[in-house]
Amino acid sequence: MQLKISKNALQVCGQFIQRNLFQFGKRDKGQWDKITATGNVSEERSVPEHIIKPPYYYKQMGAGNTMGRPEIKTADQVNQMRSSGKLAAQILRQCGQMAKIGMTTDEIDEFAHERIVAHNAYPSPLRYAGFPKSVCTSINNVACHGIPDDRQLLDGDIINIDVTVYLNGYHGDCSETFLVGDVDERGQYLVNCTRDCLSRCIALCGPGVAFNEIGKCIQRFCKDHDLESVAAFIGHGIGSYFHGPPEIYHYDNEVPGQMEPGMTFTIEPILSLGGGEIGILEDGWTALSLDNSRSAQFEHTILITDSGVEVLTTKDV
């Protein structure tokens, strides 16, 4: 689940936007159904009493603090995160198989919720900073944080499903954008490129690598593929906390900091066929592109190892 950019980074983000305003005139010229509002949202789903729950389940809390030195995980913590990451990946794959014409995003949320609690885990988005559902479902021109509702998926939609689970006290976070029915050529291009972009970012990670190399990689990729990074949202550290340091910017930046063995964090670029600017609906969560262009997102939780990088959110862990 993506974290909105922190206040201390707003100036950096603003400078990025000013440098790239000339690109915001691009428009997505494909054909798809534009999202303009949240549909009907069902009641909160219950969580069995025996499930271990994060602190924000019991009281309203804001998003986690992403400032400070990143945590170095112990071997035991890493093993716990492998378990939560593997489960998150499994649930995401199963949710992706439900992304069919006529299925509602609320039905996907219900399925994910039931599968997560069946594994004695907690659906991390539920009640996090007030989020009302168990997964995020972001369709077409929704950049991220879409709230599952009664809208049926249509032929030609693209949908990002973002799954995070809290298992034995640790979060595992991942997302993928899926094609629904017959998606037009530009939509397929966007999804394939975004998947490739994340893979390239992961491949460059390792001990001693600067965090800002991720943003530089994304910016080069966007330039080469005529896409735009949605700069308002960042990757984040993760562990027993949902969001923590380091902050991972998905655009060219000079923010200091280097990767060290034992660090765990997400990389989750959102790439757009049009501009990178977004607005938030009245629900306080749904982020729409201001020019109505489509965007896609892929996300993994990764571990920096002594020799490189390990993807934790894969079902094969």
C-alpha positions, 0 to 999 in steps of 0.5 A: 500500500502506497504512502503519500509523500511526507511533508518534508519531501513536498519541496523536492516533489514540487521541484520535480513537477516544475522541471517536468511541467512541459510533459503534463500536456500529454494525454492518454488517447486510448479507450476506457471507462473513466472513474469519477467517484467512489461507488457504494461501499459495503460495511466493514468486514469483521476480523475474528478475535483470535487474529493478532491485530496491529495497534491501529485496529484498536484506536484511530491512528495516523500513517506511520512515521517514515523519517529516521534511520531504517531498521536493520532486521535480525534473522528472525525478523527476516524469516517472519517477513518472508512468511508475511510476504509469501502470504501476501503474494499468494493472496494477490495472485488469487485476487488477480484471477478474480479480475474478470468482466462483471466482478465487483471490486467489493467481491474481490475485497471480500475474497481477499479478506476471507482468505487472509483471516483464514491464514490467521493473518490481518488485512493490513489496510483495514482501519489503517489511518481510517481506510475502510476496506481490506485491499486497495483496488485502483481502476484505470485513471485511479492512481492508487488507494481506490476503495473497493465498491459495487462497480463491476469490472468492464471489458478493457479495464486495468485494475491494480490490486494492492494486498498487505497482510499482517502475519505474526506481527509483520507486514508483507506488502505487494501489488500488481496491475491486471488486464480485464478482458480486451485491453487496448494497445496503449493500456497493455503497453502501460502495464507491461512497461510498469512491470518492467520498470519495477524489475529494473529498480529491484535489480539495481538494489544491493549494499552500498547503493544509494536509495535515490538510484531507484528514482533516477532509474524510474525517471530514465525509464519514463523518459525512454518510454514516454511515460510519467511517474506519479511523484506524489506517492512513495515506497517505504520501510516495512516490518512490524510497522506498516510504513517506516523509514526509508522513504523511496522516491519514484522520481529523480532526486538527491535525497541522501541515504544508502542501502544496508544488509537487513533493510526491508522496504517497498518499491512501488512506482506508479507510471502514467500515460499522461501527466503525473499530477493527482487529486484526491476524492472526497473519500480522502483516499481515491487518487485520480489523475487530473488529466484522466489518464490511466496509470499502472502500478507494481510493488514488491517488498524487498530485503537487502542482503549481504550480496544483493537483494531478495524479493520477499513478496513472491509465492516461491519464497 
